[in-house]
Amino acid sequence: MTCAVSHATMAGMRKTLHFAPLLALPLLLSGCIAYSVGTTARPVPKNEFQKNLSVYVMPNGIESVDENGETSDVLAYSSADFEGRWGLSDRSDVGLRALPGGVIVNYKRLLNGANDPDRMAISAIGGTGIVNFGNHAYLEAGLIASGREDRHVPYGGVRAMHVLPISSGAVSDSPSVGLFAGLRLRINDRFSLSPELGVYRDEPALELRQGNIIVVPSITMHWD
């Protein structure tokens, strides 16, 4: 018995097979990091706990290149992570972030004096962790500025992230550096939303895409 398959079906099968290994690579390489910031500069109040769920998408996360070196297909990929933040003092908090294949701990410290909700806040943030299913150590550092505490709080800043191989066979990568901006929207006394946009220079470790600039929209949900 002979099976007949249309050209369109064959093309679709070839494209699926072509992308199959690429779709798995972000889970194994340095792309699996926390691209969303999802927090303002102001620390969580002392002895309080805040739950956050961040969802982001990378529209140009994976690109297929043909034999002429031209980009033929582009695939987006998305991810989500959960973070709990604890207020340590009036000027600092700590976060524990769980993401696919890893965990990150970060510390945020208010820089510009007392925590006054009626003025701008500026904080430094730094973190470390294990990502990519134990294949890489993770480091991050950044500065965040945000407006006075209100129902609508704009925030933004600069951020650098880097992964270091800690297992044999894990790839090396260059640091990712960029800018981010968002707006925290108070929905009610217990729930807020933070739409955010990040733009990073992020060199693909295994040439998963042509360009080095990625745009990462995200949204973070906060439960106070």
C-alpha positions, 0 to 999 in steps of 0.5 A: 500500500502506498501512502500519498502525502501532499506537499503542504503536509510534507512542508509542515512536517519538515518544519516541525522536525526542524524546530523540534530540537530548537523548542527544547533548547530554551529549557536547557540553555541560558534563555531560561532566566527571569526576564521580568522584574515585576517589583517597584523600588519600594520594599515590601513592608517589614514582616509582611509577605507578598506573592507574585506571579510573572508571565512573560513572552519573547516574540523573537525568541527562536529564529530559523535561518535558511541556507542563505543566512536569511531568517525564514521563520520566527517563533515566540516562547513564553514562561512564568515564575512565582516569587515570594517577597518578605519585608526585612525592614523599612528599607529592604526586602528579600525575594525567592523566585521559582522558575522552570528549571531553577530558583533565584534569591534576590535582595532589594535595598532602598538607597535614597534615605527613609522610606517615604511613600510620598516621594520617589524611591530608588533601590539597588537589587542583586541576586543569585541562584541556580538555573537551567536545571542545575547547569548554570549559576545565575547572577543579577544586579540592577537599579530600580526607581519608582514613583510615589506610592499611589494607585498607579506607580510607574517604575523602571531601571537598568539590569544585568544578568549573567549565567555561568556553567557549573556542569560539564557540557553546559554552554558559556554565555555573555551577560544580558544587559538592558532597560525595563519600565512598568506600571503597577496598577492597584486593583483593590486592597489585596491585588495589583497588576504590573504590565512591564516591557524590557529591552535587553542585549542578549546574545544567543548562546547557540545561535537560536536567533540572528539578532542580539536585541530582544523585547520582552513584554510581561505582566506580574500579578501581586497578592498582598 
